[in-house]
Each structure stands twice: as structure tokens, then as C-alpha cells.
Amino acid sequence: MWCIFGLLRLVSLLPYRAELVLGRLLGRTIALTTGARRRRIVDLNLARCFPEKTLAARNRIKHACYQNIGISLIEMAICWWWPAQKLQRMVDMEGREHIDAALNSGRGVILLTGHFTSLEIGARLLALFMPVQVMYRTQRNPLFDSYLYTKRCGYFVNTVSRKNTRQLIKGIKNRIPTWYAPDQDFRRERNVFAPFMGIATATITASARLAQSSGAVMLPYYPERKPDGSGYILRIGAPLAGFPSGDDLEDATRINRSIEKYVRQQPENYMWIHQRFKTRPPGEAPFYP
């Protein structure tokens, strides 16, 4: 692991476009070395989410997704070691007024996003403009977990365990914009089956409770890599009106619809390697046989 950290430090010295090339090569290597089970998960996700697309079109998404995963690993080096001045030259923000309006009204802000390959760099770039609070999930490798946590604490105001809801709400009430991605299969938490990509998907109801408890507005937030390879765009949408509604299914559906909008716009940027649809409604056959 220390050798990997050392290699990432060396990579951080390269020009940005060279890092993109290296990231794509790394992604192709990951695609070639990934086990058959993981490849099958990606294929099943794409086949069920895009039945209208041809196999060739889905394969193009898959190959581009792996390349973006490789880029996301290289972007860790950018997050950890690039100075703020260098990062600021590479990022544009659209929709900042939605954050400002919410904060000026005295309300907190929850930045609703999904598990896109640009999530790490997106959060780091957002922290250039304002204090940011993020949730994190403990990593399996203790050394990597400790190193990642330490680095994140260097540029985020709060790095909060997803299990520490009380601390998270406290930060939101203190009007610290909070990065929040609920689009994973949390089987042990309270879920409803809400549509996502045309599939009944186990979706946590905690999003609505978080907004209700903190009094915050929910703003769609999606970071994108610029197509010309010159940097990034942080897109912040208008708040979800009337959220939460008090209806768990309706609220979960609106959360999924917001994330799905950007998945359909940039499908190659979504983490199709996750078993997003593992939990099924009672009596339904397994999604990943």
C-alpha cells in the first residue's frame, strides 16, 4: 500500500492531460484483469438499465466506464497533492446561486449526488469554493482507510462516518454544505422499492428524514469531466421542491429520478461495478444469479 501511495505521489507531478492518458490505460488494465463475476455484474446492470440500446452501444459504455474508473484512481493523486491554486484554474461551477440562496435564507444544504467516477475529485473541487462536509464509509484496508481519512480531513471541514447521523445533522444545521450520495444497496437500513432506471430498487428512506431533521434543502449536485480534457464542471441544480413530502416512496422516487437524470446523460461516468440492484422485492428472483 505504501508503494501505491508513492506511485500516486509521482503521478501527481505529471501534467493533467498525461494523467488522463495514464488513467485510461489503468482503466483498460482493470477491465482486462477484473474477474468474470465482476464483469458479469457490469453487463447485467447495463443490459437491464438500457434495454433499448444495442449490445455494441452498451459495450462502449462499459469500456468507457472502466477507463473513467482508472481516471478516478489517478484523480486521488490530484486531490491529495495538487495545490488549491492549480485546481482552481481547472474548474467551473454552474448553479452556485442555489447554494447561496439556501444559506442566505438560514437553511442548510444537502448536495444530492450519486456514485459517479468523478465523486472524489468533485468533492475536493467543491471545497475550493466553500466549507464542505462529507460522509464516508470505512474502507476494508486499514492503512488505506486511515490515509484517505487523514487526507480528506485536510480539505473538508467535517469528514463524518455515515453511521454518525447526529454529527452530520449538526453540521447541516450549522449551514455547512453537505455532500450526500444515497444510491447504494444498504440492506440493513430502512428501504422502500422505488423506480431507478426502470427497475424497482431498494432505496433508503434516510434521505427524507435527514432533510426533515435538519430543515435543509436538497440540491442535485453532479461533477463532470470536461469533454476536451481541460478540467471539470460542477453542476448544482435547483432544490427539490416540497421535499420531503412525508411519503417515503414518493421521496425515494424523487431522489432516484434526480440521480437517474444524470446517469442517462453520462452513463459512462456511473459506477456500474456496484451491485445496486442486489436486494429484490419479496418473491422476485435474484438480480445477479
C-alpha positions as CSV (number, residue, x, y, z in Angstrom):
1,M,0.0,0.0,0.0
2,W,2.8,2.4,0.8
3,C,4.3,1.6,-2.7
4,I,0.9,2.6,-4.2
5,F,0.9,5.8,-2.3
6,G,4.4,6.5,-3.6
7,L,3.4,5.9,-7.2
8,L,0.4,8.2,-6.8
9,R,2.7,10.9,-5.5
10,L,4.9,10.6,-8.6
11,V,1.8,10.6,-10.8
12,S,0.7,13.9,-9.2
13,L,3.8,15.5,-10.7
14,L,2.6,14.8,-14.3
15,P,0.7,17.3,-16.4
16,Y,-3.1,16.8,-16.2
17,R,-3.6,15.5,-19.8
18,A,-0.8,13.0,-19.2
19,E,-2.6,11.9,-16.1
20,L,-5.8,11.4,-18.1
21,V,-4.0,9.2,-20.6
22,L,-2.4,7.2,-17.7
23,G,-5.8,6.8,-16.1
24,R,-7.4,5.5,-19.3
25,L,-4.6,2.9,-19.6
26,L,-5.1,1.9,-16.0
27,G,-8.8,1.5,-16.6
28,R,-8.2,-0.7,-19.6
29,T,-5.9,-2.8,-17.4
30,I,-8.6,-3.1,-14.8
31,A,-11.1,-4.2,-17.4
32,L,-8.7,-7.0,-18.6
33,T,-7.9,-8.2,-15.1
34,T,-11.3,-8.0,-13.5
35,G,-12.8,-11.3,-12.6
36,A,-15.6,-12.9,-14.5
37,R,-18.1,-12.3,-11.7
38,R,-17.5,-8.5,-11.6
39,R,-17.6,-8.3,-15.4
40,R,-21.0,-10.1,-15.3
41,I,-22.3,-7.5,-12.7
42,V,-21.5,-4.7,-15.1
43,D,-23.0,-6.4,-18.1
44,L,-26.2,-7.2,-16.2
45,N,-26.5,-3.7,-14.9
46,L,-26.2,-2.2,-18.3
47,A,-28.4,-4.8,-20.0
48,R,-31.3,-4.2,-17.6
49,C,-30.9,-0.4,-17.3
50,F,-30.5,0.2,-21.1
51,P,-32.6,-2.5,-22.8
52,E,-33.2,-0.1,-25.7
53,K,-29.5,0.1,-26.6
54,T,-27.7,-2.4,-28.7
55,L,-25.0,-4.7,-27.3
56,A,-22.4,-2.7,-29.1
57,A,-23.6,0.5,-27.5
58,R,-23.7,-1.0,-24.0
59,N,-20.2,-2.3,-24.5
60,R,-19.0,1.2,-25.4
61,I,-20.4,2.5,-22.2
62,K,-18.8,-0.4,-20.3
63,H,-15.3,0.3,-21.8
64,A,-15.6,4.0,-21.2
65,C,-16.7,3.3,-17.6
66,Y,-13.7,1.2,-16.9
67,Q,-11.5,4.0,-18.3
68,N,-13.2,6.5,-16.1
69,I,-12.7,4.3,-13.1
70,G,-9.0,4.3,-13.9
71,I,-9.0,8.1,-14.2
72,S,-10.8,8.3,-10.8
73,L,-7.9,6.5,-9.2
74,I,-5.4,8.9,-10.7
75,E,-7.6,11.8,-9.5
76,M,-6.9,10.7,-6.0
77,A,-3.3,12.0,-6.5
78,I,-4.7,15.3,-7.7
79,C,-7.0,15.6,-4.7
80,W,-4.2,14.7,-2.3
81,W,-1.3,16.7,-3.6
82,W,-2.3,19.4,-6.1
83,P,-2.3,22.9,-4.5
84,A,-5.6,24.9,-4.5
85,Q,-4.3,27.5,-6.9
86,K,-3.6,24.9,-9.5
87,L,-7.0,23.2,-9.0
88,Q,-8.9,26.5,-9.3
89,R,-7.7,27.0,-12.8
90,M,-9.4,23.8,-13.9
91,V,-12.9,24.1,-12.5
92,D,-16.1,25.9,-13.4
93,M,-19.2,26.0,-11.3
94,E,-22.8,26.3,-12.5
95,G,-25.7,26.9,-10.1
96,R,-23.8,28.4,-7.2
97,E,-26.7,30.7,-6.7
98,H,-28.9,27.8,-5.4
99,I,-26.5,27.2,-2.6
100,D,-26.2,30.9,-1.7
101,A,-29.9,31.4,-1.7
102,A,-30.5,28.5,0.7
103,L,-27.7,29.6,3.0
104,N,-28.8,33.2,3.0
105,S,-32.3,32.1,3.9
106,G,-30.9,30.5,7.0
107,R,-31.3,26.9,5.8
108,G,-28.7,24.1,5.4
109,V,-27.8,22.5,2.1
110,I,-27.7,18.8,1.3
111,L,-25.9,18.2,-2.0
112,L,-27.6,15.2,-3.5
113,T,-25.3,13.2,-5.8
114,G,-24.6,9.6,-6.9
115,H,-21.7,7.2,-7.1
116,F,-20.1,8.6,-10.2
117,T,-16.5,8.0,-11.1
118,S,-15.9,11.8,-10.6
119,L,-17.2,11.8,-7.0
120,E,-13.9,12.1,-5.2
121,I,-12.5,14.9,-7.4
122,G,-15.9,16.6,-7.4
123,A,-16.0,16.9,-3.6
124,R,-12.4,18.1,-3.5
125,L,-13.1,20.8,-6.1
126,L,-16.3,21.9,-4.3
127,A,-14.2,22.5,-1.2
128,L,-12.2,25.2,-3.1
129,F,-15.3,27.4,-3.1
130,M,-16.9,26.8,0.3
131,P,-16.6,24.7,3.5
132,V,-17.8,21.2,2.8
133,Q,-18.9,18.3,5.0
134,V,-18.8,14.8,3.5
135,M,-19.9,11.3,4.6
136,Y,-17.5,8.4,4.4
137,R,-17.7,4.7,4.6
138,T,-14.9,2.7,6.3
139,Q,-12.5,1.1,3.8
140,R,-11.5,-2.6,4.1
141,N,-7.8,-1.9,4.1
142,P,-7.0,-0.2,7.5
143,L,-3.9,1.6,6.1
144,F,-5.8,3.0,3.1
145,D,-8.7,3.9,5.3
146,S,-6.5,5.9,7.7
147,Y,-4.6,7.6,4.9
148,L,-7.7,8.5,3.0
149,Y,-9.4,9.9,6.1
150,T,-6.4,12.0,7.0
151,K,-6.2,13.5,3.5
152,R,-9.9,14.3,3.4
153,C,-9.7,16.0,6.8
154,G,-7.1,18.3,5.2
155,Y,-9.6,19.9,2.9
156,F,-13.1,19.1,4.3
157,V,-14.4,20.9,7.4
158,N,-16.0,17.6,8.6
159,T,-15.4,14.0,7.5
160,V,-18.3,12.2,9.1
161,S,-18.9,8.4,9.3
162,R,-22.2,7.5,7.6
163,K,-23.2,5.9,10.9
164,N,-22.9,9.2,12.9
165,T,-26.1,10.8,11.8
166,R,-26.2,13.2,14.8
167,Q,-22.9,14.8,13.8
168,L,-24.0,15.0,10.2
169,I,-27.2,16.8,11.1
170,K,-25.3,19.2,13.4
171,G,-23.0,20.2,10.5
172,I,-26.0,20.7,8.2
173,K,-27.8,22.9,10.8
174,N,-24.5,24.9,11.1
175,R,-25.0,25.6,7.3
176,I,-22.1,23.6,6.1
177,P,-23.0,22.3,2.6
178,T,-23.0,18.5,2.9
179,W,-22.1,16.0,0.2
180,Y,-24.6,13.1,0.2
181,A,-24.8,10.0,-2.1
182,P,-27.6,7.6,-1.1
183,D,-27.5,5.4,-4.2
184,Q,-26.2,2.2,-2.8
185,D,-27.8,-1.0,-1.6
186,F,-27.9,-0.7,2.2
187,R,-29.8,-3.9,3.0
188,R,-29.7,-3.4,6.8
189,E,-31.4,0.0,6.7
190,R,-34.9,1.0,6.2
191,N,-35.7,0.8,2.4
192,V,-38.6,1.2,0.0
193,F,-38.6,-0.2,-3.6
194,A,-38.6,2.9,-5.8
195,P,-38.0,3.0,-9.5
196,F,-34.5,3.7,-10.7
197,M,-33.5,3.1,-14.4
198,G,-36.9,1.3,-14.8
199,I,-36.1,-1.2,-12.0
200,A,-37.7,-1.5,-8.6
201,T,-34.7,-0.6,-6.5
202,A,-34.1,-0.8,-2.7
203,T,-33.7,2.9,-1.7
204,I,-33.1,4.1,1.8
205,T,-35.7,6.4,3.3
206,A,-33.0,8.2,5.4
207,S,-32.7,11.0,2.8
208,A,-36.1,12.4,3.6
209,R,-35.5,12.0,7.4
210,L,-32.2,13.8,7.1
211,A,-33.8,16.7,5.3
212,Q,-36.7,16.8,7.7
213,S,-34.4,16.7,10.8
214,S,-32.0,19.3,9.6
215,G,-34.5,21.6,7.8
216,A,-32.1,21.6,4.8
217,V,-32.9,21.9,1.1
218,M,-31.9,19.1,-1.2
219,L,-29.9,20.3,-4.2
220,P,-28.9,18.0,-7.1
221,Y,-25.1,18.1,-7.4
222,Y,-23.1,16.4,-10.3
223,P,-19.4,17.0,-11.1
224,E,-18.4,16.3,-14.7
225,R,-15.1,16.0,-16.6
226,K,-15.0,18.4,-19.5
227,P,-15.0,16.5,-22.8
228,D,-12.0,18.4,-24.1
229,G,-9.9,17.2,-21.1
230,S,-9.3,20.7,-19.8
231,G,-10.8,20.2,-16.3
232,Y,-14.2,19.9,-14.6
233,I,-17.7,21.4,-14.3
234,L,-19.6,21.3,-11.0
235,R,-23.3,21.4,-11.8
236,I,-25.7,22.4,-9.0
237,G,-29.4,22.2,-9.7
238,A,-32.5,23.9,-8.2
239,P,-33.8,22.5,-5.0
240,L,-36.2,19.6,-4.9
241,A,-39.5,21.5,-4.3
242,G,-41.6,20.2,-1.4
243,F,-39.0,17.7,-0.3
244,P,-39.6,15.8,1.9
245,S,-43.3,15.2,1.2
246,G,-44.0,12.8,4.1
247,D,-44.4,9.9,1.7
248,D,-41.4,7.6,1.8
249,L,-42.0,6.1,-1.6
250,E,-42.6,9.4,-3.3
251,D,-39.5,10.9,-1.7
252,A,-37.3,7.9,-2.6
253,T,-38.6,8.1,-6.2
254,R,-37.7,11.7,-6.5
255,I,-34.2,11.0,-5.2
256,N,-33.7,8.2,-7.7
257,R,-35.2,10.3,-10.5
258,S,-32.7,13.1,-9.8
259,I,-29.7,10.7,-9.9
260,E,-31.1,8.9,-13.0
261,K,-31.3,12.1,-14.9
262,Y,-27.5,12.4,-14.8
263,V,-26.9,8.7,-15.3
264,R,-28.7,8.9,-18.6
265,Q,-26.8,12.0,-19.6
266,Q,-23.4,10.5,-18.8
267,P,-23.8,6.7,-18.4
268,E,-20.1,6.1,-18.8
269,N,-19.5,8.1,-15.6
270,Y,-21.6,5.9,-13.3
271,M,-20.2,3.1,-11.1
272,W,-21.8,0.1,-12.9
273,I,-19.4,-2.2,-10.9
274,H,-21.7,-1.8,-7.8
275,Q,-24.4,-4.4,-7.1
276,R,-27.0,-1.6,-7.0
277,F,-30.0,-4.0,-7.5
278,K,-28.9,-6.9,-5.2
279,T,-31.9,-6.5,-2.8
280,R,-35.1,-7.5,-4.5
281,P,-38.8,-7.3,-3.6
282,P,-40.2,-10.3,-1.8
283,G,-40.6,-13.3,-4.2
284,E,-38.6,-11.8,-7.0
285,A,-35.7,-13.8,-8.5
286,P,-32.1,-12.6,-7.7
287,F,-30.9,-9.9,-10.0
288,Y,-27.3,-11.3,-10.0
289,P,-27.7,-15.1,-10.4
